[in-house]
Structure formats: structure tokens, C-alpha cells
Amino acid sequence: MLRLLARAGRGEPFVAGSVRLLRMLAVVILVYGVAIPFLPALMMAWSASADGSVAGVFSPFSLLPVVVGLLVAALAECFRVGTRLRDDVAGLV
Amino acid sequence: MPVDEPHRVVCRLDALLVDRGLTLTALSAEIGVSLVNLSVLKNQRAKAIRFSTLTAICEALDCQPGDLFEVAGVRSSGR
């Protein structure tokens, strides 16, 4: 994110690197939001259950990381369009 | 020629400047276009020009767009 802010400060936010960064961030947030809440419950159920089954495992699941992840993904798409527009005006005097 | 092929527009700004006895710096100061942009134009690195920039250059050099640009490899039939 600091790299993204530095690029924006230099007046060059719309580059391929920024798009990649935002896409990676969206994936990390989505994975964190979906997978992490299940891990402790999964570990507990696995160690508690004799046959190793995880039937009946319920874990509190928040939609907030999913929403934030999708918003960051949408922002990445906006930056992708911005990168294309920047390329279009390169060399314009 | 399909529009996605590389262009063959040649800018004759350097010749016009010599003809009018002007430097690029003087032209930049007169019309308010940055020296960097005029240099890009003069060195054939421009890919597009704003009409406002074109108007300002033609007014300053007392010329027409056809005096400033030509397309290489196309013979003008004068139609």
C-alpha cells in the first residue's frame, strides 16, 4: 500500500504494478475473511472427534472481509482501466 | 491503412523553427507549451497533439498544419 501511495504522490498511480498489488490485496482479504474464521473451529473439531470428522462444526462468519475484498477487487479493475487510459495518452502533446 | 498500425506522421517543427529564426525555448515561452512537450514533438516521439497546441504553434510560426506535419510515403495529389 505504501508503494501505491508513493506512486500516487509521484502522479503515476495508474501502472500495471498498482493493478497487481490491488488484486493481490483483494485475494488476501478474501482468503483471510473466508478461511481464517474456520481454522480454529476445524482444529478443535478434528482433535475432539474420534473419527476425525468435522460434522457439526459451526463458526461465526463475518461478511465484512468478503465485502472489503470485493471492493478492493473493484478498485483494482478501476486502476486497470486507468492504466489503459494512461497508455492511450502517452505521447500526447 | 488500418488505424492500429504504427503511424508515419513526420513533424517538421525543427525545419520551421530554423526558417523562422526561433529556438524551441523561445517558442515554448511564447505559446505556453512546455519545453518537454515541444521536444517530444520535435524529436518525432509524439503520438497525438491537442488541437489547442496545434493552433498555438501554427499561430506562433505563421503556418498551417500541413506545413508542420506530413505523412511519409503518401504522395499528395492536391485534391
Backbone of each chain as nested JSON, in Angstrom:
{
  "chains": [
    {"id": "A", "residues": [
      {"number": 1, "name": "MET", "atoms": {"N": [0.82, -1.208, 0.0], "CA": [0.0, 0.0, 0.0], "C": [0.854, 1.258, 0.0]}},
      {"number": 2, "name": "LEU", "atoms": {"N": [2.003, 1.173, 0.722], "CA": [2.9, 2.335, 0.752], "C": [3.443, 2.627, -0.637]}},
      {"number": 3, "name": "ARG", "atoms": {"N": [3.713, 1.518, -1.387], "CA": [4.215, 1.69, -2.758], "C": [3.158, 2.368, -3.626]}},
      {"number": 4, "name": "LEU", "atoms": {"N": [1.905, 1.981, -3.427], "CA": [0.799, 2.558, -4.177], "C": [0.667, 4.044, -3.861]}},
      {"number": 5, "name": "LEU", "atoms": {"N": [0.777, 4.375, -2.585], "CA": [0.68, 5.775, -2.176], "C": [1.853, 6.581, -2.729]}},
      {"number": 6, "name": "ALA", "atoms": {"N": [3.038, 5.978, -2.743], "CA": [4.223, 6.673, -3.28], "C": [4.026, 6.971, -4.763]}},
      {"number": 7, "name": "ARG", "atoms": {"N": [3.481, 5.991, -5.503], "CA": [3.231, 6.193, -6.935], "C": [2.203, 7.292, -7.141]}},
      {"number": 8, "name": "ALA", "atoms": {"N": [1.168, 7.295, -6.297], "CA": [0.136, 8.335, -6.411], "C": [0.741, 9.702, -6.123]}},
      {"number": 9, "name": "GLY", "atoms": {"N": [1.65, 9.752, -5.152], "CA": [2.32, 11.006, -4.809], "C": [3.159, 11.533, -5.952]}},
      {"number": 10, "name": "ARG", "atoms": {"N": [3.725, 10.591, -6.746], "CA": [4.55, 10.999, -7.904], "C": [3.675, 11.33, -9.104]}},
      {"number": 11, "name": "GLY", "atoms": {"N": [2.368, 11.15, -8.977], "CA": [1.456, 11.426, -10.092], "C": [1.371, 10.286, -11.079]}},
      {"number": 12, "name": "GLU", "atoms": {"N": [1.774, 9.093, -10.661], "CA": [1.732, 7.925, -11.568], "C": [1.086, 6.721, -10.883]}},
      {"number": 13, "name": "PRO", "atoms": {"N": [-0.195, 6.833, -10.496], "CA": [-0.812, 5.695, -9.806], "C": [-1.252, 4.575, -10.756]}},
      {"number": 14, "name": "PHE", "atoms": {"N": [-1.526, 4.974, -12.021], "CA": [-2.13, 4.001, -12.933], "C": [-1.065, 3.27, -13.741]}},
      {"number": 15, "name": "VAL", "atoms": {"N": [-0.406, 2.33, -13.069], "CA": [0.578, 1.483, -13.732], "C": [0.246, 0.026, -13.421]}},
      {"number": 16, "name": "ALA", "atoms": {"N": [0.798, -0.88, -14.228], "CA": [0.469, -2.302, -14.088], "C": [0.777, -2.827, -12.684]}},
      {"number": 17, "name": "GLY", "atoms": {"N": [1.837, -2.303, -12.076], "CA": [2.226, -2.748, -10.739], "C": [1.149, -2.457, -9.7]}},
      {"number": 18, "name": "SER", "atoms": {"N": [0.483, -1.319, -9.837], "CA": [-0.584, -0.954, -8.895], "C": [-1.768, -1.912, -9.03]}},
      {"number": 19, "name": "VAL", "atoms": {"N": [-2.084, -2.277, -10.266], "CA": [-3.203, -3.2, -10.502], "C": [-2.898, -4.548, -9.856]}},
      {"number": 20, "name": "ARG", "atoms": {"N": [-1.661, -5.031, -10.046], "CA": [-1.251, -6.332, -9.464], "C": [-1.329, -6.286, -7.953]}},
      {"number": 21, "name": "LEU", "atoms": {"N": [-0.861, -5.179, -7.382], "CA": [-0.853, -5.004, -5.927], "C": [-2.274, -5.068, -5.367]}},
      {"number": 22, "name": "LEU", "atoms": {"N": [-3.186, -4.352, -6.002], "CA": [-4.569, -4.315, -5.518], "C": [-5.242, -5.668, -5.676]}},
      {"number": 23, "name": "ARG", "atoms": {"N": [-4.958, -6.358, -6.772], "CA": [-5.552, -7.691, -6.965], "C": [-5.069, -8.649, -5.888]}},
      {"number": 24, "name": "MET", "atoms": {"N": [-3.756, -8.586, -5.583], "CA": [-3.189, -9.453, -4.534], "C": [-3.836, -9.148, -3.194]}},
      {"number": 25, "name": "LEU", "atoms": {"N": [-4.006, -7.839, -2.919], "CA": [-4.619, -7.419, -1.664], "C": [-6.051, -7.94, -1.562]}},
      {"number": 26, "name": "ALA", "atoms": {"N": [-6.795, -7.885, -2.644], "CA": [-8.183, -8.371, -2.662], "C": [-8.215, -9.868, -2.35]}},
      {"number": 27, "name": "VAL", "atoms": {"N": [-7.3, -10.627, -2.953], "CA": [-7.251, -12.078, -2.713], "C": [-6.914, -12.364, -1.254]}},
      {"number": 28, "name": "VAL", "atoms": {"N": [-5.932, -11.632, -0.719], "CA": [-5.522, -11.847, 0.678], "C": [-6.696, -11.565, 1.622]}},
      {"number": 29, "name": "ILE", "atoms": {"N": [-7.397, -10.462, 1.38], "CA": [-8.526, -10.104, 2.249], "C": [-9.628, -11.15, 2.146]}},
      {"number": 30, "name": "LEU", "atoms": {"N": [-9.922, -11.603, 0.932], "CA": [-10.984, -12.598, 0.742], "C": [-10.615, -13.919, 1.419]}},
      {"number": 31, "name": "VAL", "atoms": {"N": [-9.369, -14.362, 1.226], "CA": [-8.922, -15.626, 1.847], "C": [-8.951, -15.487, 3.37]}},
      {"number": 32, "name": "TYR", "atoms": {"N": [-8.447, -14.36, 3.857], "CA": [-8.438, -14.122, 5.306], "C": [-9.855, -14.142, 5.856]}},
      {"number": 33, "name": "GLY", "atoms": {"N": [-10.757, -13.499, 5.137], "CA": [-12.126, -13.389, 5.627], "C": [-12.891, -14.691, 5.58]}},
      {"number": 34, "name": "VAL", "atoms": {"N": [-12.593, -15.527, 4.567], "CA": [-13.359, -16.761, 4.409], "C": [-12.712, -17.931, 5.147]}},
      {"number": 35, "name": "ALA", "atoms": {"N": [-11.394, -18.072, 5.031], "CA": [-10.73, -19.277, 5.549], "C": [-10.379, -19.182, 7.04]}},
      {"number": 36, "name": "ILE", "atoms": {"N": [-9.867, -18.022, 7.456], "CA": [-9.356, -17.912, 8.832], "C": [-10.418, -18.2, 9.905]}},
      {"number": 37, "name": "PRO", "atoms": {"N": [-11.67, -17.699, 9.766], "CA": [-12.661, -17.982, 10.835], "C": [-12.891, -19.473, 11.054]}},
      {"number": 38, "name": "PHE", "atoms": {"N": [-12.704, -20.278, 10.009], "CA": [-12.989, -21.712, 10.135], "C": [-11.841, -22.505, 10.744]}},
      {"number": 39, "name": "LEU", "atoms": {"N": [-10.638, -21.948, 10.681], "CA": [-9.477, -22.742, 11.097], "C": [-9.489, -23.186, 12.57]}},
      {"number": 40, "name": "PRO", "atoms": {"N": [-9.723, -22.262, 13.526], "CA": [-9.705, -22.728, 14.932], "C": [-10.782, -23.767, 15.209]}},
      {"number": 41, "name": "ALA", "atoms": {"N": [-11.979, -23.543, 14.664], "CA": [-13.084, -24.49, 14.89], "C": [-12.754, -25.839, 14.264]}},
      {"number": 42, "name": "LEU", "atoms": {"N": [-12.121, -25.786, 13.074], "CA": [-11.737, -27.021, 12.375], "C": [-10.719, -27.807, 13.198]}},
      {"number": 43, "name": "MET", "atoms": {"N": [-9.729, -27.102, 13.738], "CA": [-8.682, -27.761, 14.547], "C": [-9.297, -28.382, 15.787]}},
      {"number": 44, "name": "MET", "atoms": {"N": [-10.207, -27.639, 16.446], "CA": [-10.843, -28.142, 17.673], "C": [-11.677, -29.364, 17.387]}},
      {"number": 45, "name": "ALA", "atoms": {"N": [-12.468, -29.287, 16.325], "CA": [-13.359, -30.402, 15.994], "C": [-12.539, -31.628, 15.61]}},
      {"number": 46, "name": "TRP", "atoms": {"N": [-11.478, -31.429, 14.901], "CA": [-10.635, -32.536, 14.451], "C": [-9.976, -33.224, 15.629]}},
      {"number": 47, "name": "SER", "atoms": {"N": [-9.488, -32.419, 16.586], "CA": [-8.826, -33.035, 17.755], "C": [-9.847, -33.658, 18.691]}},
      {"number": 48, "name": "ALA", "atoms": {"N": [-11.081, -33.098, 18.745], "CA": [-12.093, -33.622, 19.667], "C": [-12.753, -34.879, 19.127]}},
      {"number": 49, "name": "SER", "atoms": {"N": [-12.965, -34.93, 17.838], "CA": [-13.714, -36.045, 17.258], "C": [-12.827, -37.285, 17.114]}},
      {"number": 50, "name": "ALA", "atoms": {"N": [-13.387, -38.43, 17.487], "CA": [-12.617, -39.685, 17.475], "C": [-12.288, -40.124, 16.06]}},
      {"number": 51, "name": "ASP", "atoms": {"N": [-13.264, -39.996, 15.168], "CA": [-13.031, -40.47, 13.805], "C": [-12.497, -39.363, 12.895]}},
      {"number": 52, "name": "GLY", "atoms": {"N": [-12.218, -38.188, 13.482], "CA": [-11.648, -37.099, 12.691], "C": [-12.658, -36.359, 11.855]}},
      {"number": 53, "name": "SER", "atoms": {"N": [-13.941, -36.671, 12.04], "CA": [-14.934, -35.974, 11.222], "C": [-15.158, -34.577, 11.776]}},
      {"number": 54, "name": "VAL", "atoms": {"N": [-15.583, -33.717, 10.933], "CA": [-15.816, -32.329, 11.345], "C": [-17.286, -31.957, 11.186]}},
      {"number": 55, "name": "ALA", "atoms": {"N": [-18.145, -33.007, 11.255], "CA": [-19.573, -32.738, 11.109], "C": [-20.044, -31.867, 12.251]}},
      {"number": 56, "name": "GLY", "atoms": {"N": [-20.9, -30.952, 11.946], "CA": [-21.471, -30.122, 13.001], "C": [-20.564, -28.979, 13.425]}},
      {"number": 57, "name": "VAL", "atoms": {"N": [-19.528, -28.698, 12.668], "CA": [-18.639, -27.568, 13.018], "C": [-19.287, -26.28, 12.524]}},
      {"number": 58, "name": "PHE", "atoms": {"N": [-19.549, -25.405, 13.458], "CA": [-20.078, -24.104, 13.063], "C": [-19.133, -23.023, 13.552]}},
      {"number": 59, "name": "SER", "atoms": {"N": [-18.92, -22.032, 12.767], "CA": [-18.007, -20.964, 13.155], "C": [-18.648, -19.627, 12.796]}},
      {"number": 60, "name": "PRO", "atoms": {"N": [-18.463, -18.634, 13.668], "CA": [-19.019, -17.322, 13.307], "C": [-18.319, -16.789, 12.063]}},
      {"number": 61, "name": "PHE", "atoms": {"N": [-19.104, -16.411, 11.094], "CA": [-18.576, -15.966, 9.809], "C": [-19.023, -14.537, 9.529]}},
      {"number": 62, "name": "SER", "atoms": {"N": [-18.071, -13.653, 9.275], "CA": [-18.414, -12.256, 9.013], "C": [-18.326, -11.98, 7.522]}},
      {"number": 63, "name": "LEU", "atoms": {"N": [-19.319, -11.252, 7.039], "CA": [-19.318, -10.891, 5.61], "C": [-18.412, -9.696, 5.331]}},
      {"number": 64, "name": "LEU", "atoms": {"N": [-17.991, -8.998, 6.385], "CA": [-17.223, -7.756, 6.19], "C": [-15.947, -7.959, 5.367]}},
      {"number": 65, "name": "PRO", "atoms": {"N": [-15.098, -8.951, 5.687], "CA": [-13.891, -9.135, 4.855], "C": [-14.223, -9.462, 3.4]}},
      {"number": 66, "name": "VAL", "atoms": {"N": [-15.33, -10.179, 3.186], "CA": [-15.729, -10.508, 1.805], "C": [-16.107, -9.233, 1.068]}},
      {"number": 67, "name": "VAL", "atoms": {"N": [-16.894, -8.378, 1.736], "CA": [-17.32, -7.111, 1.11], "C": [-16.092, -6.237, 0.83]}},
      {"number": 68, "name": "VAL", "atoms": {"N": [-15.2, -6.135, 1.813], "CA": [-13.998, -5.307, 1.631], "C": [-13.128, -5.872, 0.513]}},
      {"number": 69, "name": "GLY", "atoms": {"N": [-12.979, -7.195, 0.484], "CA": [-12.181, -7.84, -0.564], "C": [-12.746, -7.568, -1.945]}},
      {"number": 70, "name": "LEU", "atoms": {"N": [-14.074, -7.642, -2.059], "CA": [-14.718, -7.386, -3.359], "C": [-14.573, -5.914, -3.751]}},
      {"number": 71, "name": "LEU", "atoms": {"N": [-14.64, -5.019, -2.761], "CA": [-14.458, -3.589, -3.058], "C": [-13.035, -3.326, -3.56]}},
      {"number": 72, "name": "VAL", "atoms": {"N": [-12.058, -3.958, -2.924], "CA": [-10.665, -3.78, -3.358], "C": [-10.475, -4.367, -4.76]}},
      {"number": 73, "name": "ALA", "atoms": {"N": [-11.15, -5.478, -5.045], "CA": [-11.086, -6.073, -6.391], "C": [-11.691, -5.12, -7.419]}},
      {"number": 74, "name": "ALA", "atoms": {"N": [-12.798, -4.465, -7.043], "CA": [-13.426, -3.491, -7.947], "C": [-12.481, -2.308, -8.175]}},
      {"number": 75, "name": "LEU", "atoms": {"N": [-11.799, -1.889, -7.106], "CA": [-10.828, -0.791, -7.225], "C": [-9.689, -1.183, -8.163]}},
      {"number": 76, "name": "ALA", "atoms": {"N": [-9.268, -2.441, -8.07], "CA": [-8.206, -2.938, -8.964], "C": [-8.657, -2.838, -10.419]}},
      {"number": 77, "name": "GLU", "atoms": {"N": [-9.918, -3.143, -10.705], "CA": [-10.444, -3.038, -12.068], "C": [-10.467, -1.591, -12.544]}},
      {"number": 78, "name": "CYS", "atoms": {"N": [-10.819, -0.66, -11.615], "CA": [-10.792, 0.769, -11.967], "C": [-9.362, 1.186, -12.317]}},
      {"number": 79, "name": "PHE", "atoms": {"N": [-8.396, 0.711, -11.559], "CA": [-6.994, 1.04, -11.833], "C": [-6.557, 0.419, -13.155]}},
      {"number": 80, "name": "ARG", "atoms": {"N": [-7.112, -0.752, -13.506], "CA": [-6.764, -1.38, -14.788], "C": [-7.233, -0.503, -15.946]}},
      {"number": 81, "name": "VAL", "atoms": {"N": [-8.449, 0.026, -15.822], "CA": [-8.972, 0.926, -16.857], "C": [-8.136, 2.208, -16.885]}},
      {"number": 82, "name": "GLY", "atoms": {"N": [-7.768, 2.699, -15.704], "CA": [-6.937, 3.899, -15.634], "C": [-5.596, 3.691, -16.31]}},
      {"number": 83, "name": "THR", "atoms": {"N": [-5.02, 2.509, -16.148], "CA": [-3.734, 2.185, -16.782], "C": [-3.886, 2.208, -18.292]}},
      {"number": 84, "name": "ARG", "atoms": {"N": [-4.998, 1.661, -18.793], "CA": [-5.228, 1.657, -20.246], "C": [-5.397, 3.089, -20.768]}},
      {"number": 85, "name": "LEU", "atoms": {"N": [-6.126, 3.928, -20.028], "CA": [-6.329, 5.32, -20.446], "C": [-4.998, 6.076, -20.419]}},
      {"number": 86, "name": "ARG", "atoms": {"N": [-4.179, 5.787, -19.409], "CA": [-2.857, 6.428, -19.327], "C": [-2.008, 6.059, -20.539]}},
      {"number": 87, "name": "ASP", "atoms": {"N": [-2.056, 4.798, -20.934], "CA": [-1.301, 4.359, -22.122], "C": [-1.806, 5.061, -23.379]}},
      {"number": 88, "name": "ASP", "atoms": {"N": [-3.138, 5.289, -23.426], "CA": [-3.71, 5.96, -24.593], "C": [-3.181, 7.379, -24.777]}},
      {"number": 89, "name": "VAL", "atoms": {"N": [-2.932, 8.084, -23.642], "CA": [-2.482, 9.477, -23.766], "C": [-0.978, 9.64, -23.637]}},
      {"number": 90, "name": "ALA", "atoms": {"N": [-0.263, 8.542, -23.575], "CA": [1.198, 8.64, -23.565], "C": [1.639, 9.218, -24.903]}},
      {"number": 91, "name": "GLY", "atoms": {"N": [2.49, 10.228, -24.889], "CA": [2.937, 10.827, -26.146], "C": [2.006, 11.901, -26.657]}},
      {"number": 92, "name": "LEU", "atoms": {"N": [1.025, 12.317, -25.857], "CA": [0.118, 13.388, -26.267], "C": [0.725, 14.736, -25.88]}},
      {"number": 93, "name": "VAL", "atoms": {"N": [0.835, 15.648, -26.843], "CA": [1.368, 16.975, -26.52], "C": [0.273, 18.012, -26.665]}}
    ]},
    {"id": "B", "residues": [
      {"number": 1, "name": "MET", "atoms": {"N": [-4.862, 2.355, -44.752], "CA": [-4.036, 1.736, -43.691], "C": [-4.892, 1.545, -42.427]}},
      {"number": 2, "name": "PRO", "atoms": {"N": [-4.929, 0.317, -41.851], "CA": [-5.706, 0.124, -40.617], "C": [-5.172, 1.025, -39.511]}},
      {"number": 3, "name": "VAL", "atoms": {"N": [-6.094, 1.531, -38.682], "CA": [-5.727, 2.546, -37.695], "C": [-4.83, 2.001, -36.588]}},
      {"number": 4, "name": "ASP", "atoms": {"N": [-4.782, 0.681, -36.432], "CA": [-3.937, 0.159, -35.355], "C": [-2.483, -0.082, -35.792]}},
      {"number": 5, "name": "GLU", "atoms": {"N": [-2.172, 0.246, -37.061], "CA": [-0.767, 0.139, -37.494], "C": [0.002, 1.371, -37.028]}},
      {"number": 6, "name": "PRO", "atoms": {"N": [1.343, 1.285, -36.912], "CA": [2.125, 2.454, -36.48], "C": [1.935, 3.622, -37.45]}},
      {"number": 7, "name": "HIS", "atoms": {"N": [1.954, 4.828, -36.904], "CA": [1.729, 5.996, -37.777], "C": [3.015, 6.35, -38.523]}},
      {"number": 8, "name": "ARG", "atoms": {"N": [2.835, 7.153, -39.61], "CA": [4.009, 7.618, -40.378], "C": [4.011, 9.142, -40.473]}},
      {"number": 9, "name": "VAL", "atoms": {"N": [3.459, 9.781, -39.449], "CA": [3.424, 11.246, -39.442], "C": [4.804, 11.775, -39.062]}},
      {"number": 10, "name": "VAL", "atoms": {"N": [5.297, 12.7, -39.867], "CA": [6.594, 13.32, -39.607], "C": [6.357, 14.782, -39.247]}},
      {"number": 11, "name": "CYS", "atoms": {"N": [6.969, 15.219, -38.162], "CA": [6.805, 16.607, -37.722], "C": [7.991, 17.425, -38.222]}},
      {"number": 12, "name": "ARG", "atoms": {"N": [7.695, 18.546, -38.862], "CA": [8.757, 19.387, -39.424], "C": [9.012, 20.616, -38.574]}},
      {"number": 13, "name": "LEU", "atoms": {"N": [8.788, 20.485, -37.257], "CA": [8.95, 21.629, -36.359], "C": [10.377, 22.17, -36.397]}},
      {"number": 14, "name": "ASP", "atoms": {"N": [11.369, 21.303, -36.464], "CA": [12.759, 21.777, -36.444], "C": [13.052, 22.641, -37.674]}},
      {"number": 15, "name": "ALA", "atoms": {"N": [12.564, 22.197, -38.833], "CA": [12.799, 22.965, -40.06], "C": [12.09, 24.317, -39.999]}},
      {"number": 16, "name": "LEU", "atoms": {"N": [10.867, 24.316, -39.473], "CA": [10.109, 25.573, -39.37], "C": [10.776, 26.536, -38.401]}},
      {"number": 17, "name": "LEU", "atoms": {"N": [11.306, 26.014, -37.305], "CA": [11.979, 26.874, -36.327], "C": [13.208, 27.529, -36.951]}},
      {"number": 18, "name": "VAL", "atoms": {"N": [13.967, 26.757, -37.705], "CA": [15.167, 27.301, -38.377], "C": [14.732, 28.365, -39.369]}},
      {"number": 19, "name": "ASP", "atoms": {"N": [13.669, 28.077, -40.107], "CA": [13.17, 29.007, -41.123], "C": [12.699, 30.33, -40.512]}},
      {"number": 20, "name": "ARG", "atoms": {"N": [12.085, 30.231, -39.34], "CA": [11.552, 31.444, -38.687], "C": [12.581, 32.081, -37.76]}},
      {"number": 21, "name": "GLY", "atoms": {"N": [13.727, 31.457, -37.6], "CA": [14.768, 32.0, -36.717], "C": [14.374, 31.955, -35.247]}},
      {"number": 22, "name": "LEU", "atoms": {"N": [13.665, 30.923, -34.874], "CA": [13.224, 30.796, -33.472], "C": [13.86, 29.575, -32.825]}},
      {"number": 23, "name": "THR", "atoms": {"N": [14.056, 29.651, -31.503], "CA": [14.516, 28.462, -30.794], "C": [13.304, 27.776, -30.155]}},
      {"number": 24, "name": "LEU", "atoms": {"N": [13.498, 26.526, -29.787], "CA": [12.433, 25.778, -29.132], "C": [12.052, 26.441, -27.806]}},
      {"number": 25, "name": "THR", "atoms": {"N": [13.058, 26.96, -27.113], "CA": [12.828, 27.624, -25.826], "C": [11.962, 28.869, -26.013]}},
      {"number": 26, "name": "ALA", "atoms": {"N": [12.274, 29.634, -27.06], "CA": [11.507, 30.86, -27.331], "C": [10.065, 30.51, -27.687]}},
      {"number": 27, "name": "LEU", "atoms": {"N": [9.89, 29.462, -28.487], "CA": [8.539, 29.038, -28.867], "C": [7.759, 28.584, -27.64]}},
      {"number": 28, "name": "SER", "atoms": {"N": [8.414, 27.843, -26.778], "CA": [7.782, 27.369, -25.553], "C": [7.315, 28.548, -24.698]}},
      {"number": 29, "name": "ALA", "atoms": {"N": [8.165, 29.555, -24.567], "CA": [7.822, 30.738, -23.758], "C": [6.67, 31.515, -24.401]}},
      {"number": 30, "name": "GLU", "atoms": {"N": [6.652, 31.544, -25.737], "CA": [5.631, 32.339, -26.431], "C": [4.249, 31.708, -26.348]}},
      {"number": 31, "name": "ILE", "atoms": {"N": [4.187, 30.38, -26.505], "CA": [2.871, 29.745, -26.583], "C": [2.448, 29.033, -25.292]}},
      {"number": 32, "name": "GLY", "atoms": {"N": [3.367, 28.946, -24.325], "CA": [2.984, 28.348, -23.047], "C": [2.891, 26.831, -23.066]}},
      {"number": 33, "name": "VAL", "atoms": {"N": [3.492, 26.198, -24.056], "CA": [3.584, 24.727, -24.075], "C": [4.969, 24.381, -23.524]}},
      {"number": 34, "name": "SER", "atoms": {"N": [5.02, 23.374, -22.678], "CA": [6.29, 23.058, -22.012], "C": [7.363, 22.666, -23.017]}},
      {"number": 35, "name": "LEU", "atoms": {"N": [8.593, 22.969, -22.641], "CA": [9.736, 22.619, -23.48], "C": [9.812, 21.105, -23.682]}},
      {"number": 36, "name": "VAL", "atoms": {"N": [9.437, 20.372, -22.645], "CA": [9.461, 18.899, -22.724], "C": [8.518, 18.421, -23.828]}},
      {"number": 37, "name": "ASN", "atoms": {"N": [7.305, 18.954, -23.842], "CA": [6.321, 18.535, -24.851], "C": [6.752, 18.943, -26.254]}},
      {"number": 38, "name": "LEU", "atoms": {"N": [7.3, 20.151, -26.389], "CA": [7.753, 20.591, -27.718], "C": [8.927, 19.734, -28.188]}},
      {"number": 39, "name": "SER", "atoms": {"N": [9.753, 19.344, -27.249], "CA": [10.891, 18.49, -27.578], "C": [10.412, 17.112, -28.031]}},
      {"number": 40, "name": "VAL", "atoms": {"N": [9.38, 16.6, -27.364], "CA": [8.774, 15.315, -27.764], "C": [8.256, 15.42, -29.191]}},
      {"number": 41, "name": "LEU", "atoms": {"N": [7.625, 16.545, -29.506], "CA": [7.068, 16.765, -30.845], "C": [8.191, 16.873, -31.884]}},
      {"number": 42, "name": "LYS", "atoms": {"N": [9.19, 17.655, -31.558], "CA": [10.297, 17.914, -32.497], "C": [11.099, 16.653, -32.787]}},
      {"number": 43, "name": "ASN", "atoms": {"N": [11.219, 15.786, -31.784], "CA": [12.032, 14.572, -31.938], "C": [11.218, 13.352, -32.373]}},
      {"number": 44, "name": "GLN", "atoms": {"N": [10.034, 13.611, -32.943], "CA": [9.183, 12.558, -33.53], "C": [8.729, 11.514, -32.498]}},
      {"number": 45, "name": "ARG", "atoms": {"N": [8.627, 11.929, -31.217], "CA": [8.182, 10.961, -30.21], "C": [6.724, 11.188, -29.803]}},
      {"number": 46, "name": "ALA", "atoms": {"N": [6.085, 12.204, -30.384], "CA": [4.68, 12.47, -30.045], "C": [3.776, 11.443, -30.734]}},
      {"number": 47, "name": "LYS", "atoms": {"N": [2.692, 11.086, -30.063], "CA": [1.727, 10.161, -30.665], "C": [0.403, 10.857, -30.962]}},
      {"number": 48, "name": "ALA", "atoms": {"N": [0.197, 12.028, -30.359], "CA": [-1.039, 12.77, -30.587], "C": [-0.788, 14.217, -30.201]}},
      {"number": 49, "name": "ILE", "atoms": {"N": [-1.56, 15.114, -30.783], "CA": [-1.423, 16.532, -30.463], "C": [-2.793, 17.121, -30.222]}},
      {"number": 50, "name": "ARG", "atoms": {"N": [-2.911, 17.93, -29.164], "CA": [-4.18, 18.609, -28.91], "C": [-4.381, 19.691, -29.964]}},
      {"number": 51, "name": "PHE", "atoms": {"N": [-5.624, 19.932, -30.351], "CA": [-5.893, 20.995, -31.326], "C": [-5.459, 22.351, -30.788]}},
      {"number": 52, "name": "SER", "atoms": {"N": [-5.585, 22.548, -29.472], "CA": [-5.177, 23.831, -28.886], "C": [-3.665, 24.034, -29.036]}},
      {"number": 53, "name": "THR", "atoms": {"N": [-2.895, 22.969, -28.869], "CA": [-1.441, 23.041, -29.048], "C": [-1.123, 23.317, -30.514]}},
      {"number": 54, "name": "LEU", "atoms": {"N": [-1.802, 22.629, -31.413], "CA": [-1.586, 22.807, -32.852], "C": [-1.895, 24.245, -33.272]}},
      {"number": 55, "name": "THR", "atoms": {"N": [-3.01, 24.777, -32.752], "CA": [-3.393, 26.168, -33.067], "C": [-2.318, 27.129, -32.59]}},
      {"number": 56, "name": "ALA", "atoms": {"N": [-1.849, 26.929, -31.369], "CA": [-0.852, 27.835, -30.789], "C": [0.447, 27.801, -31.588]}},
      {"number": 57, "name": "ILE", "atoms": {"N": [0.879, 26.626, -31.99], "CA": [2.132, 26.504, -32.76], "C": [1.969, 27.164, -34.124]}},
      {"number": 58, "name": "CYS", "atoms": {"N": [0.85, 26.906, -34.791], "CA": [0.631, 27.48, -36.129], "C": [0.538, 28.999, -36.067]}},
      {"number": 59, "name": "GLU", "atoms": {"N": [-0.075, 29.522, -35.017], "CA": [-0.157, 30.979, -34.874], "C": [1.222, 31.578, -34.647]}},
      {"number": 60, "name": "ALA", "atoms": {"N": [1.993, 30.92, -33.787], "CA": [3.326, 31.446, -33.455], "C": [4.264, 31.381, -34.654]}},
      {"number": 61, "name": "LEU", "atoms": {"N": [4.136, 30.326, -35.459], "CA": [5.05, 30.149, -36.596], "C": [4.438, 30.619, -37.912]}},
      {"number": 62, "name": "ASP", "atoms": {"N": [3.203, 31.159, -37.815], "CA": [2.505, 31.65, -39.015], "C": [2.5, 30.588, -40.122]}},
      {"number": 63, "name": "CYS", "atoms": {"N": [1.953, 29.423, -39.769], "CA": [1.936, 28.326, -40.737], "C": [0.622, 27.573, -40.615]}},
      {"number": 64, "name": "GLN", "atoms": {"N": [0.43, 26.596, -41.457], "CA": [-0.744, 25.74, -41.408], "C": [-0.318, 24.345, -40.935]}},
      {"number": 65, "name": "PRO", "atoms": {"N": [-1.278, 23.544, -40.46], "CA": [-0.935, 22.194, -40.006], "C": [-0.196, 21.364, -41.067]}},
      {"number": 66, "name": "GLY", "atoms": {"N": [-0.53, 21.6, -42.328], "CA": [0.135, 20.866, -43.411], "C": [1.593, 21.262, -43.577]}},
      {"number": 67, "name": "ASP", "atoms": {"N": [1.945, 22.456, -43.079], "CA": [3.356, 22.865, -43.117], "C": [4.127, 22.194, -41.986]}},
      {"number": 68, "name": "LEU", "atoms": {"N": [3.409, 21.875, -40.924], "CA": [4.045, 21.315, -39.731], "C": [4.16, 19.782, -39.786]}},
      {"number": 69, "name": "PHE", "atoms": {"N": [3.184, 19.151, -40.411], "CA": [3.181, 17.679, -40.45], "C": [3.069, 17.172, -41.877]}},
      {"number": 70, "name": "GLU", "atoms": {"N": [3.676, 16.039, -42.129], "CA": [3.443, 15.33, -43.377], "C": [3.425, 13.837, -43.076]}},
      {"number": 71, "name": "VAL", "atoms": {"N": [2.781, 13.09, -43.964], "CA": [2.711, 11.637, -43.793], "C": [3.694, 11.017, -44.773]}},
      {"number": 72, "name": "ALA", "atoms": {"N": [4.679, 10.334, -44.263], "CA": [5.708, 9.732, -45.107], "C": [5.098, 8.645, -45.993]}},
      {"number": 73, "name": "GLY", "atoms": {"N": [5.522, 8.623, -47.236], "CA": [5.075, 7.561, -48.135], "C": [3.745, 7.818, -48.798]}},
      {"number": 74, "name": "VAL", "atoms": {"N": [3.211, 9.017, -48.649], "CA": [1.951, 9.353, -49.302], "C": [2.198, 10.54, -50.214]}},
      {"number": 75, "name": "ARG", "atoms": {"N": [1.881, 10.36, -51.494], "CA": [2.066, 11.456, -52.425], "C": [0.812, 12.303, -52.437]}},
      {"number": 76, "name": "SER", "atoms": {"N": [0.967, 13.602, -52.258], "CA": [-0.183, 14.476, -52.25], "C": [-0.614, 14.732, -53.69]}},
      {"number": 77, "name": "SER", "atoms": {"N": [-1.9, 14.461, -53.976], "CA": [-2.385, 14.673, -55.334], "C": [-2.946, 16.08, -55.494]}},
      {"number": 78, "name": "GLY", "atoms": {"N": [-3.026, 16.815, -54.377], "CA": [-3.521, 18.186, -54.427], "C": [-5.022, 18.271, -54.666]}},
      {"number": 79, "name": "ARG", "atoms": {"N": [-5.779, 17.196, -54.274], "CA": [-7.25, 17.203, -54.497], "C": [-7.927, 18.22, -53.586]}}
    ]}
  ]
}
